[in-house]
Amino acid sequence: MLSSAPRILITRLSALGDTVLTLPVLCALRRAYPASQIGWVAEPAAAKVLADRTDLNFLFTVEKGWLTKISEVARLRKALQRHRFEIVIDAQGLTKSAVAGWLSGRAEQITFSRGESRELAPNLARTRIQPTATYVAQRYLQLLAPLGIERPNLEFQMPYDSLAHDSIGERVKTVKAGRYAVLNVGAGWYSKTWIPERFGEVAAQLFRQYDLPSVLLWGNDSEYAYAETAARTARAVEPHCVTILPKLSIAEMKETIRHARLLISGDTGPLHFGVALDTPTISLFGVTKAEYYSPSQGIHRTVQNMYDPLSCRERRKAGNEAMQSISTEDVLTQVDSLLSMRHSKAA
């Protein structure tokens, strides 16, 4: 039996999107145990997602590759053991997340069963859960069943950052005006990228049919090149329909997506921000299975025309043929479906 104020550590170290998808675990723990002391171990990029969480007591940031550095391992162990965590929720299910939990000196560690968790993770957890839910955020919540938290609400509670919103509004007039679509042209893996010219065709049609300008979101140099290609295609049809966003901080990205009427994205971090922020989304899936990562209901729509059950390593190295199978018309059909709904953002 847990006390009314248990000390609980979440280990989800990396990937922006997966960090967002793990936030319901934090929300459910805080709701079930309001007096609990909750910590989270994350690498620097993921830590930026958590920096403004008032429902999180402790945030432990570790360098990427920390597990190979004795000094970083010792530093993390000392920091964690100072707080005497009783329970670890290892949502990532990899060696690095499992070892981070083990270093805390916890009495109990919970992760997924072997196959769902990998490497050393199932060996370092006494309690292993076989998930039955489909959507990955719901699967993470099933890790809480041993703590007596059954079927909790799926909630993300993303805090509003007025400074970030004002900052991007000052630099981009379209965002300041408040009526726009976000088209996220890139993805972490090439296999998840859609054809940039088709993003441009969608942007032109959004403006022509709905008088809805688009802003193009990108993350690195290659994605900026995609944005330029998409913008050229769109402007050839509608010269004033699209703006390429400047390089954004995570907070600025979050607020840009929060205030959008629509987000169109492949399976990557900004998509999951959109879902968490209750922004209508159209998600484009290729090498990853849509039903796992996209809640295709309500104000969310999913397009997936091809899927091959590849391993994680194979998916990373695959081409983007599955994404190429998604036509502009496939996406515009979902645009029509979403923008015809009576929703505060889509209206």
GICORPE-V926989 format. One record per pair of residues at least 12 apart in sequence whose ideal C-beta (glycine too) atoms are under 7 Angstrom apart, sorted by the first residue. I is the first residue (numbers start at 1). J is the second residue. Records with the same first field share a line. If there is no record, write none. Layout:
# GICORPE-V926989
I = J  J
This chain:
# GICORPE-V926989
2 = 147
4 = 33  35
5 = 33  35  36  37
6 = 33  36  86  87
7 = 37  83  84  85  86
8 = 29  36  38  85  87  89
9 = 39  41  80  85  88  101  104  106
10 = 22  25  26  38  40  89  91
11 = 41  88  90  91  92  97  100  101
12 = 42  46  91  92  97
13 = 41  42  43  46  62  92  96  97  100
14 = 43  46
15 = 46
16 = 45  46  49  269
17 = 268  269  271  272
19 = 42  46  49
20 = 49  156  272  273  276
21 = 136  137  140  272
22 = 91  140
23 = 156  276
24 = 137  140  141  154  155  156
25 = 89  91  140  141  143  144
26 = 38  55  56
27 = 55  155  156  157
28 = 141  144  149  152
29 = 144
30 = 55
31 = 152
32 = 149
37 = 57
38 = 56  57
39 = 57  58  60  83  85
40 = 56  59
41 = 60  62  100
42 = 59  61
43 = 62  64
44 = 61
47 = 59  61
48 = 250
49 = 250
52 = 159  161
54 = 159
58 = 83
60 = 76  79  80
62 = 76
67 = 96  99
76 = 100  103
77 = 103
80 = 103  104
81 = 104  105
85 = 104  106
86 = 106  107  108
87 = 106  108
88 = 101  104  106  109  110
89 = 110  143
90 = 109  110  111  121  125
91 = 140  143
93 = 111  112  116  117  118  121
94 = 118  119  121
95 = 119  120  121
97 = 121
98 = 111  120  121  124  125
99 = 124
101 = 124
102 = 124
108 = 126  127
109 = 124  125  126
110 = 125  127  129  143  146
111 = 125  128
112 = 128  129  131
113 = 128  129  130
116 = 131
127 = 146
129 = 142  143  145
134 = 291  292
135 = 292  295
136 = 292  293
137 = 154
138 = 154
141 = 154
156 = 276
158 = 254  276  277
161 = 251  254  255
164 = 249  251  252  254  255
165 = 255
167 = 252
168 = 248  252  255  256
171 = 246
172 = 215  243  245
174 = 213  215  243
175 = 215  256
178 = 259
179 = 212  261
180 = 212  213  214  215  260  261
181 = 206  212  214  260  261  262  264
182 = 215  217  256  257  260  263
183 = 199  202  203  214  216  217  264
184 = 217  263  264  265  268  270
185 = 199  216  217  218  223  226  227  230
186 = 218  219  223  226
187 = 266  267  268
188 = 268
189 = 315  316
190 = 320
191 = 286  287  315  318  319  320
192 = 266  267  268  286  287  323
193 = 266  320  323
194 = 266  284  323  326
195 = 324
196 = 226  229  230
197 = 229  230  233
198 = 328
199 = 230
200 = 230  231  232  233  234
201 = 233  328
202 = 264  328  331  332
203 = 230  234  241  242
204 = 234  237  238  241
205 = 332
206 = 335
207 = 238  241
208 = 238
210 = 339
212 = 261
213 = 241  242  243
214 = 241  242
215 = 243  245  256
216 = 230  231  242  244  245
217 = 245  253  270
227 = 244
228 = 244
231 = 244
253 = 270  273
254 = 273
257 = 270  273  274  277  279
258 = 277  279
260 = 279
261 = 345  346
262 = 280  338  339  346
263 = 279  281
264 = 282  331
265 = 281  283  284
266 = 284  323
267 = 283  285  288  293
271 = 283
275 = 295  300
279 = 345
280 = 299  338  343  345  346
281 = 300
282 = 301  303  331  334  335  338
283 = 302
284 = 303  323  326
285 = 302  303  304
286 = 306  320  322  323
287 = 310  315  318  322
288 = 315
289 = 307
290 = 302  304
299 = 338  341  343  346
301 = 334  337  338
303 = 326  330  331  334
305 = 325  326  330
306 = 322  325
307 = 322
